[in-house]
Amino acid sequence: MSYVHGYDARESERLQDQAGALVELLHGDTAYPAGARVLEAGCGVGAQTVTLSARSPHAHFTSIDLSEETLEQARARGLPNVEFVRADIFDLPFAPASFDHVFVCFVLEHLAEPHEALERLKAVLKPGGTITVIEGDHGSAYFHPDSAAAHEAIQCQVALQRDAGGDSEIGRRLYPLLTEAGFADVRVSPRVVYVDDSRPDLVDAFTRRTFTAMIEGVRELAVASGMIAAERFDEGVRDLYRTAEGGGTFLYTFFKGVGRR
């Protein structure tokens, strides 16, 4: 797995901005009962773990990631009902049927074999247990004023993630991925973020600091690879920032899938 966004301090900050801005939209209908054992796969710096822990204070979470550096940041949060463990989704160190629930957020998009990852996660889930998967879809980004340069900059990020073995448009694939992995009762719902001047909190937290910051973060790779000229990329980023100014609008769709073993 290659994480195209990198692991620097700004990326950690962006992930936390994203998590904070989208708490109700993405997590409002996710809570686990007291005593439940929940596996969070691909926890990163713990940006989503904070909300999981707070919304289900009497559940026990095992949150895993490949990067020891990000796990150290996650552990520093001091979450009382979470154990952070370095582990690989494709080589899980848990016995079959160890968990009541599995939670996966913004992880499958980075994997070359998301179907296999889901099968591995299903193996450690108890019969009747649930899986919750949340992913974005960069093909769902619409904005005003529209800009060809901005769409080209976004496509650079899509292409770079594809070259790294991932899929930043995976949200639209959640239903077939979950059903083909053998999960039952699969339900997928779109979670739309719409931003305009009437929602200044989301203008800053999502349009500027989450989405546009993510695109801006691949500038060096995109230009170095010859995908786009530096001037054109910079024009696209300026136009994305323009959507966060007066009269601008921005729309993006996440997809949340739930299934049962």
Sequence and secondary structure as in RCSB ss.txt:
>XXXX:A:sequence
MSYVHGYDARESERLQDQAGALVELLHGDTAYPAGARVLEAGCGVGAQTVTLSARSPHAHFTSIDLSEETLEQAR
ARGLPNVEFVRADIFDLPFAPASFDHVFVCFVLEHLAEPHEALERLKAVLKPGGTITVIEGDHGSAYFHPDSAAA
HEAIQCQVALQRDAGGDSEIGRRLYPLLTEAGFADVRVSPRVVYVDDSRPDLVDAFTRRTFTAMIEGVRELAVAS
GMIAAERFDEGVRDLYRTAEGGGTFLYTFFKGVGRR
>XXXX:A:secstr
   TT SSHHHHHHHHHHHHHTHHHHHTT    TT EEEEE  TTSTTHHHHHHHSTTSEEEEEES HHHHHHHH
TT  TTEEEEE BTTB  S TT EEEEEEES GGG S HHHHHHHHHHTEEEEEEEEEEEE GGG EEES  HHH
HHHHHHHHHHHHHTT  TTGGGGHHHHHHHTT EEEEEEEEEEEE TT HHHIIIIIIIIIIHHHHTTHHHHHHT
TSS HHHHHHHHHHHHHTTSTT EEEEEEEEEEEE 
